[in-house]
């Protein structure tokens, strides 16, 4: 284990409010000492839906998407994971197979712990357990919000999804023009809706100046999108 003079935080820019962000320095050091750092390229699966998982991953740098796939092969993107967030902690707690697939969206670095070692840390360090619980509660609330949004029409779901991604990309940033890396198919998977339906909505948003699109990226005019939500309400 590195001493206090040489230890470096493995998550240089943790997502505000994420698991890592809520830990004390001592808990961070203990978790860092218990894990191994690995680097992976883009489009690597960290865990797969329905398969047993024996590790817990802490995302240090990069990003990943969480999605589920039904029997017909239709994907629904549930969330994006950013630095400071955990992957696989629920399987470590209840020993169940992964409930979703997690795949990197960019070259990423992870701190990897065995599930058994992670559970030991939770028993030994109450603050780690409390942070895991806070993470679970936050994700449950997100799930509830998503179920409520499914009652909305596709246009509203698309706008709310774009706003959510933009706000996650720049938390606390008041600027209205937010560039995001996102394809139209990924957005359709997140809404969820058919690609043709989402493409038509994006065309409408471009026409009214609420969105600018390029290859694999978009610029979201958050102020304009919020105005459209108010008008549609």
Secondary structure as UniProt FT lines:
FT   TURN            4..6
FT   TURN            12..13
FT   TURN            16..17
FT   HELIX           20..22
FT   HELIX           25..34
FT   STRAND          36..40
FT   TURN            42..43
FT   STRAND          45..47
FT   TURN            49..50
FT   STRAND          55..61
FT   STRAND          63..69
FT   TURN            71..72
FT   STRAND          75..82
FT   TURN            83..84
FT   STRAND          86..87
FT   HELIX           89..94
FT   STRAND          101..104
FT   STRAND          108..114
FT   HELIX           115..124
FT   HELIX           126..149
FT   TURN            150..151
FT   HELIX           154..169
FT   TURN            170..172
FT   STRAND          177..181
FT   HELIX           184..191
FT   HELIX           195..207
FT   TURN            208..209
FT   STRAND          211..214
FT   TURN            215..216
FT   STRAND          217..221
FT   HELIX           222..232
//
